[in-house]
């Protein structure tokens, strides 16, 4: 992804996940925004968008953070919202083990309180250790926590699988976390 596309992708993450109001953008209940409105409102933030550019960012994003509707008229972030949206995902049984990448500096708090969504709607879990390690590196010295997801599911905790393969859950209690450090 080019530097310009990376800047645009960060802008899209910001407005589609956290602050649509900052540019006067309206998200529907499921987090979708009209592409035409996004393009128009982005001009005020000095971001020049067009439908082709948005399609390319959605297609080429290594993390697949965004989705376009089948007709290409709407766009949304796949997960990671701090604004209230209903992604309309159905609960799904997770694999036995999922992973959470974080930084070592957060371990004391996690050992006391478990994993909480903080400013987001859900805790994000990775399907493999490699992905979780990449996530952890974004926050400092990485550590990967093993989450006993199947045991959580059996206790009634609901899991959702986002369109880009990130598992979502409302929280993870300490008893379901294997720290390994």
Beta strands, then each sheet from edge to edge (+ up, - down):
strand 1: 33-34
strand 2: 66-68
strand 3: 74-77
strand 4: 98-103
strand 5: 115-116
strand 6: 123-125
strand 7: 142-147
strand 8: 160-161
strand 9: 167-169
strand 10: 171-172
strand 11: 177-178
sheet 1: 1+ 3- 2+
sheet 2: 4+ 7- 11+
sheet 3: 5+ 10-
sheet 4: 6+ 9- 8+
end
